[in-house]
Amino acid sequence: MKQSMHLFVRGAIAAATFALASGSALAASNLQVVDSHSVSLFTATGGAFGSGSAISPTLWEVKYDSNTFLAFCLDPHVALSNNSNSYSSGAFAASDSVKRLYEGYYASSVASVSTSANSAAAFQLALWELNNDNTNLLTGDLRFKSLSNAVVSQANTMLGVATGNGAIQNLYNYTSLSSVNPASQTLLAVSPVPEAQTWAMLVAGLGLLGFMARRRKGASALI
């Protein structure tokens, strides 16, 4: 495998374990790769997106100031910079297939990485297919002779769900992170969308605070 391709396939789309609002929250902020969780190199018969033949899908740990979060690669064609890098952020319109992939497999893939990197590697393969190829692991630029490899087989299962007709629950907010200097891969950060009951509790809490404030104000006026 060529060194450049090794960098391509060990990239980062931010799959965050911290809450991140869309917009410019990370404008001019520095991110840096500090650790990685990958599987052994294995062969893609058609070449990994037209360059080289061996890949090692990786889940990265990325440091943002004092916060550390997990990341996958969105664009394997661009080399990853391990140096501290300046990023700007913006809203990302995730496709339905990407939403189904995240909603179906992101949490479990990240949770299992401490015992096995296979699920995270399969998630990475599926994400590459959805964003860079034809969603089929047996054809296209990234393809394999068969689905016998455990990671490839699991990625194929994920793709089946992602490209299916399953309901989308909109569990995550998606924010793109683009490198400013030096050039590096584009990241995609996700943060959980608060559940309806959480918003209801927040509104109720704010209402109660307002009610108590009015009571105190009224009591003060009577003194």
Disulfide bonds with the S-S distance in Angstrom:
none
